[in-house]
């Protein structure tokens, strides 16, 4: 009763911020994301009588992270009607807790590996809803390509699905790792402050139109419109975070410096846009044809620790390369 799954992290193009139901992790708004080929988590799960007690081995060894894994495994055990001990080994190939949605790929891969190990052949929609219970953004890492997460109003209908396959829009997403330091305030905690921002209700009112415009830009492969919308959305998200009570500041000086450089490069004819999630590391978006040119610019930025090149990626999947 053993299975291994791989899932990709995702970059939220239209962000999920605020919850209508915290226990079910139901979001206040729909969101759109894209899976990233270079950021992934591999997780092996085994249930067996030979295992004396639950054994959890993950990148982030914090007690809180282990507790979240055990809680999710308990959901899966309950679904299968078993009480067998479990061994879990999970590995990311990118930094955790730095604003790169490591929980998305981690819990998507755990969901798929855990259910598969117990012989639960769940359809994609049910896997997405199940992953959401562990980490909201994990529901978007179950399907592939460009996805939309429908907020829904109950457990079953709050899920993500593919709106465009990964090969539809030839873009690149370069993650500029500016620091490996972990966030002092986890995203799940900062989410609780969303409604305290005086601008939050205005955001909710405007989001349906913004989502419609972004989907239209992707459909038409209008990269200029796409980039402007995504960049404005990232700034709006952080305006909400900065004006909540208490305020949360995820940006570092290096984040702001690179944002300014992006504007300078664009004025010189290199069409590149930025976005970022709840962290300090930046995503830089360009057309695939401009990737080499952008990388040359980035190689000259002294404060960048590492560059991670991504393209739109597929759905989570089962593989046979077990971690133990």
Buried (B, 14 or more C-beta within 10 A) or exposed (E): BBBBBBBBBBBBBBBBBBBBBEEBBBBBBBBBBBBBBBBBBBBBBBBEEEEEEBEBBBBBEEEEBBEBBEEBBEBBBEBBEEEBBBBBBBBBEBBBBBBBBBBBBBBBBBBBBBBBBBEBEBEBBBBBBBBBBBBBBBBBBBBBBBBBBBBBEEBEEBBBBBBBEBEBBEBBBBBBBBBEEBBEBBBBEBBEBBBBBEEBEEBBEEBEEBBEBBBEBBEEBBBEBBBBBBBEBBEBBBEBBBBBEEEBEBBBEBBEEBBEBBEEBBEEEBBBBBBBBBBBBBBBBBBEEBBEBBBEBBEEBEEBEEBBBBBBBBBBEEEEEBBE
